[in-house]
Amino acid sequence: MSESINTLDELLNDPMIQLVMERDRVRPAEIRMLLEKARHKAADDSRIDQPMVPPAHVVARSCLTQWLHR
């Protein structure tokens, strides 16, 4: 399988995607709006100085040594 989808337009024009969207009663404009909102939220979140929560596997690895040395 050497095909690749590079853009949102290509994805939304894919016949299988269109069938699933039709079945789920989702319009391409709704998908675009959802992605645009997510992009704006991500941009807003990146500007806020928030403490970062590490991924679960990092937390688990650091806690493992604490649990083993009790």
Stockholm file with secondary structure:
# STOCKHOLM 1.0

chainA/1-70         MSESINTLDELLNDPMIQLVMERDRVRPAEIRMLLEKARHKAADDSRIDQPMVPPAHVVARSCLTQWLHR
#=GR chainA/1-70 SS CCCCCCSHHHHHTCHHHHHHHHHTTCCHHHHHHHHHHHHHHHHHHHHSCCCCCCCHHHHHHHHHHHHHTC
#=GC SS_cons        CCCCCCSHHHHHTCHHHHHHHHHTTCCHHHHHHHHHHHHHHHHHHHHSCCCCCCCHHHHHHHHHHHHHTC
//
